[in-house]
Amino acid sequence: MDAIKNTTKNFAKGLLNPNNKLSLIPNWLSFSRVIGGFIIPIMAYTNAPLPMLFKVITFLALSDFLDGFTARIIAKEETKEGAMLDAVSDKIFSVLLIIGILPIMPIFAINGALEGKIALTNAKLLAQNGKPKSNLLGKVKIWPLSIALILAYLALAVQNLNISGITNETLIAASTALSIATMPIQIINIKQYSNDLKKHLEKRKNEVKSNEEETKEKQNTKTTVQEKTKIPKLKLKKENHQAIFYELEKKQVKEKQKILTKKPLDKH
């Protein structure tokens, strides 16, 4: 729970008050995809002008490249907040577009379930104080999935499309094919993230075990030192009471001898 709170805090910090103010540019470029996840379905369902829809889609597609580029060139650094914003924004963008297109293309429910599994695995890693990051396959996967979704929204936005033989049915068929082709990549990606989670849990388990062994070793060392420096107490036991009586008798004999030596001799 603390890890999730810290992530939310870092997310807000990256958008509002990063250590390097120039990081606001790449961070907001990443976050623009979250905003776009709401805007594209609204534009498609309200029959917004096609050129405007193309501009929004083009900008959001470029933002996935521009956020990293501006972080290196303008901000001169890639921060952990920026990396997190990039990964989370990609995930939210995909999920929002999938939810929006389900009424006309239910097949995307499978893609959505797979993306949900990826998000859940990363959430578990985050809850265990891990650092989930987008890997190469995750970046590759997002492109065919995004294109499939964009084609579906274009088919929805332009009901009577017929440009050079390209019809709505063509766009929907291409979108469906890309959706299906993305599924194996998502499954492999899930396995990769699951392996990352497993390795992190094993690492934490080994660290806890190592700390417990170290603590136990320190306690044993402390006990050994105390035992060595401890003054043994003489206890009256069956096996040593004769020795004690012997020492007492010797002491009594010595005292009697002292008394006799001090007693004056009788004169005759």
N, C-alpha and C positions, 0 to 999 in steps of 0.2 A: 504493500500500500504506500509506503514511504517512497519507493522508487517511482511509482506512478505520479505521486505528488511532485517529486523533484523534476520529473520529465515535463509535467505541465508547467512548472515554474520556469524551466529552461526554454520551453516553447514560447511562453509569453515574453521572456527576457530577450530572446532572439528577434522577436517582432517589434518590441517597444524600447528596450534599453540594453543593447549589446555593449560589450566592453569597447569594441571598435565600431564607432558610429557608421563607418562605411559599409559594415556588414549588413546594414539595413537594406541595401540595394539587392544583394543576392537572396537574402532571407525573404523579402517581400515578393521577389520573383517566384520563389518556391511556393509561397502561400497563395499566389495568384491562381494556382491550379485548384486550390480548395474553393476559391470564389467562382472559378470557371465551372466547377462541378455543379454549381447551382444555376449559373447563367445559361449554359448550353441547353439543358432540358427546357427551361422557361422559353428561350428564344425559339426552339424547335416546335414546341406545342402551341405557341402564339403566332406562328407563321411570320417570324421576323424576316426582314429583307435578307436574301441569300448572301449578298456581298458582306454585310455586317457579320453574319454567322461565320463566313469564311475567315474574316479578319480575326475574330475572337479565337477560332480554332487554331489558326496559324500562330497567333501570339502565344497561346498556351503550349503548343508543340515546341516552339522555340525556347520557352521559359525553362524547359527541362535541361537545355544545353546552356542557356545564358546564366543560370544561377551559379553553376560551378565556375564558368568562365569569369564572371564578374567578381566572384570570391577570390580568385587567383590574381586577376589583373588590377581590380580597383581596391578591394579590401586588403589585398596582399596576404591573406590567410584563409584557411578553411577551418572554421570552428566546429566544435561538437554540436552547438545549437543549430548551425547551418546544416550539418549532415543529418541531424534528426528531423529538421523541418523538411528537407528534401524527401527523405524516406516516407514520412508521415503524410506529406502533401500528395505524393504519388498514389498512396493507398486510398486516401479519402477521395481523390479525384476519380479513380476507377470505380470505387463503390458507389458514389453518387450518380455517375453516368449509368452504371448497371441498373440501379434502382429505377432511374428515370425511364429506361427503355424497356423494362420488363412487360408493360402492358401490351406492347406490339411484338416483342421478340422474347418469349419466355426462355429460350435456350440459354440466354445470358445468366439465368439463375445458377447454372452449373459453374460458370466463371466466377459469379459472385460468391458461391459457397467455397470455392477453392481460395479466392482472395481472403475470405473470412478466416479460413484455416491458417493462412500465412499470418494474418494480423493477430490471431489468437496465440500462435506459437511465439511471435515476437513479443506479445504482451506478457507471456509467461517468462520469457527471458528477461524482460525489463523488470518484472516483479521480483526476480532473483538477483537483482542488481547487475544484470548483464547490460551489454550495449548493442542492441540490434542495429544492423546497418544493411543498406541495400547492397546486394552483391551484384556481380556482372550479369548473371542470368536474370535476376530481378529487373535490371535495367533493360535487358534485351526483350524480356517478356512484355513489358509495359507498352512497347511500340505496336506490335500486332493487335494487342487487346484494345489499345486506344484507337487505332485505325478502324478496327471492326466496329467500335462504338460510334465513331464519327460518321462512318458510312451509314449506319443505321439511323442516326439523327438527321443526316442529309436526306435520306429517303423519306423520313417523317416530315421534314420541313418543306420539301418540294413534292407535292402530291402528283403533279403531272409533268415530271421531268422526262425530257426526251432530247438529249444533247448527243449528237453523233451516235445514235443508236443505244445510248446509255439510258436505261429506264429505271424506275423505282425497283422493279423486280430484280434487275441486275445488281443494284446496290445492296439489296437485302440478301441476295445469294452470296455476294462477295463477303458481306459482313458475317453471315452464318459460317462460311468456310473458314474465315480468320478466327472466329470464336472457337470453333472446334479445334483448329490447329494450335491454338494457344493453350488448350487444356493440358496436353502432355508436358508442356514447358512449366505450367503452374504446378503440376504434380511433382516434377523433379525439384522445383524450387522449394516446395513444402518439405521434401526430404532433406534438402540442404539446410534449411532453417531448423528442422528438427534435430539434425546432427549437431548444429551449433549449440542448441539448447542442451542436448545430452552431454556434450563436452564441457559446457559451463557448469552443469550440475555435478559432474564427476570431479571437476577441478575444485569446486566449493566443498564437496564431500571430503576430498583429500586434504584440503586446507584445514577443515574442522578437525579431522582425525589427527593431523600433524600437530595442531595446537593443543589438542587433548593430551597427546603423548608427551609433548613438551612440558605442559603443566604438571602431568603426573610425575615426570622425571625430576622436575624441580622440587615437588613435594617429597619425593623419596630421598633426594639429596639433602633436603632440609631436615628430614627425620633422622637420617644417618648421622649428620653433624650433631644434632641434639643428643642422640644416644651416646656418641663418643665423648661429648663434653659433660655429660650428666654424671654427677657424683653418686656412686652406688651406695645405697642404704643397707646397713647390716640388719638383717632380719633374723629373728630367732626361729630357726627351723630345726627339724629333727636331725638333719645331717650336720648342723654346725653348733648345736648347743653344748656338746662336750668341749669343743675348743674354747668356747666362751667361758665355761666354768673353770677350765684350766688356767686361762689368763687371769681370772679373778683370784684363784688360789695363789698364783705367783705373786700377785699384787699384795695379798694379805700377809704372805711370808716375808716379803720385803719390809712391810710396815712393822712387823713384830721385831725383825732384826734391828731396825732403826731404834725402836724403843729400848731394846736390850743394850745397845751400844751407848745410849745416853744415860742409862741407870748407873749410879755411882757404885763402885766396888765396896764390899763390906770389909772393915778393918778388924783384924784379930790382934 
